[in-house]
Amino acid sequence: MFARIATFQVGDPDQLEQEIDTARGQVEANWESPPEGLETSKELYMLIDRENGTGLGITLFETEADMRRGHEALNAMTPQGGGQRTNVALYEVALHKQRG
């Protein structure tokens, strides 16, 4: 498994809930029929550090080729809301375990 992790700086902390709602709406609207390049994504996480006004977007893919294709697609998109993407890194997931 492979992960693309994007770091974000929140624009206006008072707008954080609106930014989360915007992201949630976009994902829900596109999850069943994702944009080109993201149809092989397996999981998506949005992590928020409210105290520091930062966030992480983690997208998981089964293969490195799928991750690179998804990376290109996501880089072509402009983040919505008042925040901005500050860094992007690509990783191989060495361990992934779920309970249940």
C-alpha positions, 0 to 999 in steps of 0.5 A: 500500500502507498500513501500521499500525505499533503500538509495544509495550513488553515487560512482563517481559524474561524473558518475551519468548520466551513473548510471541513464541511467543504472538503466533506461535501466534495469527497462525498459528492465524488467518492463513488465517481471520483475525478480521473486519476483518483478512481483507484484511491482506497482510503482518505483521511483528513486530520486537523490540528485545531490548536495550530491551524494545520491539517493532513490529507492522507490518501491511500492507494494499492500500488505505487503507480496508482499513487503517482497517478493520484498524486498528479491528479491531486496536484492539479487541483486547487485546495478549496476554502481559505487554506493552502497546501504547504507540503506533499510527500509520498510514502510506502505504507510499511504497516497497516493494521485495523481492528475488527 
